Amino acid sequence: MDAPPATFQRIRSAYLYLAVDSAEEAERIHNLLADGGEIYMPMGETFYATRFSMLRDRFGVAWTIIHSKPIA
């Protein structure tokens, strides 16, 4: 819900976790959310994901975006 500017506080302690079906979708969403935001972990490959990033969007919402590698 809306909050008056004097009482509004950004979210700081929770991340929304978004798992997507392709590396391309992860890149697309990351780029949209990063516009005007703050990147904590740039989009890249890890040992567990083809694409992974952590960022805060321009509204103060923290995100983790992942396209997981297949489990053998």
N, C-alpha and C positions, 0 to 999 in steps of 0.2 A: 504494500500500500504506500501511498505517498506520505512523505514526512516533510514538515517545514524545514527550510534550510538551517535554522538555528538548532534543530534537534537531530538532523540527519547525520548518521555515522556509516562509513563504508564497512562492508563485510571484511573481516580480517582473518578469521579462524577456520573457514571452511572452503574447500575446493569442490567445484562441480567436476565430476569425472565423466568424460565423454569418450566412449569407445566407438570407433567408426569402422566401416567395412573395407576401406581402401586407403592406401597411402595418399592418393590424390585428394580424397575427401578430407583427410587430416590436414593436408597442406592448405586446402581452400578455407576450412574453418579457422585454422590458426591465423591465416592472413587477415581474415575479417575481424577476428577478436583482437588481434595485435594492433590494429589501426587505432592510434590514440591511447594505447594501453602500455603496459610494462611487461617485458619478457623476462622471466626468471630463468628458464631453460629453453634455449632456442630449439626449433624443430630439427630433429635429427634421428639417426638410427641408434638403437641401443641393443644390448644382447637379447632383450625380450620383446623388442618392438621394431617394426620397419620405420615407424614414425612416432615420436614422442615429444611433447613440449609441455611447459608449465608457464602460465602467464596470468596477468590481471588485466581485464578489459577496461575500457575508458570509463565504465560505470563503477569500477571497484570490485567487480566479481572475479574471483580467482578460478582458473580453469586448469585442468589436466586433460590433454588430448592424446589419445593413443590409437594406433593401428597395430595390434599385436602380431607377432610372428606366429606361424602355425606351431602347435606343440607336437613334437615327434612321438 
